[in-house]
Amino acid sequence: MNRIDYNKIMRETLQQVPAGARLLLHSCCGPCSSRCLETLKDVFRVTVYYYNPNITEEEEYLHRKGEQIRLLKETGWADFLDCDYQSGDFFRAVRGLEGEPEGGARCKICYQLRLDRTAQAAKENGYDWFCTTLSVSPHKNAGWINELGARAQQKYGVRWLYSDFKKENGYLRSVELAKTYGLYRQNYCGCVFSDWRKNKIEE
């Protein structure tokens, strides 16, 4: 089966973006956003949107958000659009899927929740495009992410930027940039179910 090359689609799309186009970039964290922003900052007027209700512990959420803001202040690569800490959104969305394996149905619902909210925010705030940093991780399903992004595009009428930021050594580049800027790099996505599985394995 031929897999869609989302990175190629993105590269071709970026060559056709008109000057001044605004993009709302959902970001899961500073390290992941670094590689994505490096790619997008000279094409779009980018704003980072930090909506991550999957992060169970508020202290962890605030730590990651603080690192995201610090990266943007130090680089000037994008503006920042915040939202309230809303972990209840995640727990309501994945109710009944708590026992799903990592990378399974629960994760897909989590992607959908964050992408739908980003598309909605993009619509409400007059952005031309929206995208996410999620595909930079080798643990995230780029096919699902782009499928759900395309659905959100249809629902909200804001253009989705197809992407697979892990390509062209994207993940390794994000690690390098995190070291350059001294960013905190977490070792799990943030949700209590992922954290529980991580700890069980380490035991």
BELHUSUL-V680703 format. One record per residue. N is the residue number from 0. RES is the residue in three letters. SS is DSSP state (@ for helix, = for strand, . for the rest). Layout:
# BELHUSUL-V680703
n:N res:RES ss:SS
n:N res:RES ss:SS
This chain:
# BELHUSUL-V680703
n:0 res:MET ss:.
n:1 res:ASN ss:.
n:2 res:ARG ss:.
n:3 res:ILE ss:.
n:4 res:ASP ss:.
n:5 res:TYR ss:@
n:6 res:ASN ss:@
n:7 res:LYS ss:@
n:8 res:ILE ss:@
n:9 res:MET ss:@
n:10 res:ARG ss:@
n:11 res:GLU ss:@
n:12 res:THR ss:@
n:13 res:LEU ss:@
n:14 res:GLN ss:.
n:15 res:GLN ss:.
n:16 res:VAL ss:.
n:17 res:PRO ss:.
n:18 res:ALA ss:.
n:19 res:GLY ss:.
n:20 res:ALA ss:.
n:21 res:ARG ss:=
n:22 res:LEU ss:=
n:23 res:LEU ss:=
n:24 res:LEU ss:=
n:25 res:HIS ss:=
n:26 res:SER ss:.
n:27 res:CYS ss:.
n:28 res:CYS ss:.
n:29 res:GLY ss:@
n:30 res:PRO ss:@
n:31 res:CYS ss:@
n:32 res:SER ss:@
n:33 res:SER ss:@
n:34 res:ARG ss:@
n:35 res:CYS ss:@
n:36 res:LEU ss:@
n:37 res:GLU ss:@
n:38 res:THR ss:@
n:39 res:LEU ss:@
n:40 res:LYS ss:.
n:41 res:ASP ss:.
n:42 res:VAL ss:.
n:43 res:PHE ss:.
n:44 res:ARG ss:=
n:45 res:VAL ss:=
n:46 res:THR ss:=
n:47 res:VAL ss:=
n:48 res:TYR ss:=
n:49 res:TYR ss:.
n:50 res:TYR ss:.
n:51 res:ASN ss:.
n:52 res:PRO ss:.
n:53 res:ASN ss:.
n:54 res:ILE ss:.
n:55 res:THR ss:.
n:56 res:GLU ss:.
n:57 res:GLU ss:@
n:58 res:GLU ss:@
n:59 res:GLU ss:@
n:60 res:TYR ss:@
n:61 res:LEU ss:@
n:62 res:HIS ss:@
n:63 res:ARG ss:@
n:64 res:LYS ss:@
n:65 res:GLY ss:@
n:66 res:GLU ss:@
n:67 res:GLN ss:@
n:68 res:ILE ss:@
n:69 res:ARG ss:@
n:70 res:LEU ss:@
n:71 res:LEU ss:@
n:72 res:LYS ss:@
n:73 res:GLU ss:@
n:74 res:THR ss:@
n:75 res:GLY ss:.
n:76 res:TRP ss:.
n:77 res:ALA ss:.
n:78 res:ASP ss:=
n:79 res:PHE ss:=
n:80 res:LEU ss:=
n:81 res:ASP ss:.
n:82 res:CYS ss:.
n:83 res:ASP ss:.
n:84 res:TYR ss:.
n:85 res:GLN ss:.
n:86 res:SER ss:@
n:87 res:GLY ss:@
n:88 res:ASP ss:@
n:89 res:PHE ss:@
n:90 res:PHE ss:@
n:91 res:ARG ss:@
n:92 res:ALA ss:@
n:93 res:VAL ss:.
n:94 res:ARG ss:.
n:95 res:GLY ss:.
n:96 res:LEU ss:.
n:97 res:GLU ss:.
n:98 res:GLY ss:.
n:99 res:GLU ss:.
n:100 res:PRO ss:.
n:101 res:GLU ss:.
n:102 res:GLY ss:.
n:103 res:GLY ss:.
n:104 res:ALA ss:@
n:105 res:ARG ss:@
n:106 res:CYS ss:@
n:107 res:LYS ss:@
n:108 res:ILE ss:@
n:109 res:CYS ss:@
n:110 res:TYR ss:@
n:111 res:GLN ss:@
n:112 res:LEU ss:@
n:113 res:ARG ss:@
n:114 res:LEU ss:@
n:115 res:ASP ss:@
n:116 res:ARG ss:@
n:117 res:THR ss:@
n:118 res:ALA ss:@
n:119 res:GLN ss:@
n:120 res:ALA ss:@
n:121 res:ALA ss:@
n:122 res:LYS ss:@
n:123 res:GLU ss:@
n:124 res:ASN ss:.
n:125 res:GLY ss:.
n:126 res:TYR ss:.
n:127 res:ASP ss:.
n:128 res:TRP ss:=
n:129 res:PHE ss:=
n:130 res:CYS ss:=
n:131 res:THR ss:=
n:132 res:THR ss:.
n:133 res:LEU ss:@
n:134 res:SER ss:@
n:135 res:VAL ss:@
n:136 res:SER ss:.
n:137 res:PRO ss:.
n:138 res:HIS ss:.
n:139 res:LYS ss:.
n:140 res:ASN ss:.
n:141 res:ALA ss:@
n:142 res:GLY ss:@
n:143 res:TRP ss:@
n:144 res:ILE ss:@
n:145 res:ASN ss:@
n:146 res:GLU ss:@
n:147 res:LEU ss:@
n:148 res:GLY ss:@
n:149 res:ALA ss:@
n:150 res:ARG ss:@
n:151 res:ALA ss:@
n:152 res:GLN ss:@
n:153 res:GLN ss:@
n:154 res:LYS ss:@
n:155 res:TYR ss:@
n:156 res:GLY ss:.
n:157 res:VAL ss:.
n:158 res:ARG ss:=
n:159 res:TRP ss:=
n:160 res:LEU ss:.
n:161 res:TYR ss:.
n:162 res:SER ss:.
n:163 res:ASP ss:.
n:164 res:PHE ss:.
n:165 res:LYS ss:.
n:166 res:LYS ss:.
n:167 res:GLU ss:.
n:168 res:ASN ss:.
n:169 res:GLY ss:@
n:170 res:TYR ss:@
n:171 res:LEU ss:@
n:172 res:ARG ss:@
n:173 res:SER ss:@
n:174 res:VAL ss:@
n:175 res:GLU ss:@
n:176 res:LEU ss:@
n:177 res:ALA ss:@
n:178 res:LYS ss:@
n:179 res:THR ss:@
n:180 res:TYR ss:.
n:181 res:GLY ss:.
n:182 res:LEU ss:.
n:183 res:TYR ss:.
n:184 res:ARG ss:.
n:185 res:GLN ss:.
n:186 res:ASN ss:.
n:187 res:TYR ss:.
n:188 res:CYS ss:.
n:189 res:GLY ss:.
n:190 res:CYS ss:.
n:191 res:VAL ss:@
n:192 res:PHE ss:@
n:193 res:SER ss:@
n:194 res:ASP ss:@
n:195 res:TRP ss:@
n:196 res:ARG ss:@
n:197 res:LYS ss:@
n:198 res:ASN ss:@
n:199 res:LYS ss:@
n:200 res:ILE ss:@
n:201 res:GLU ss:@
n:202 res:GLU ss:.
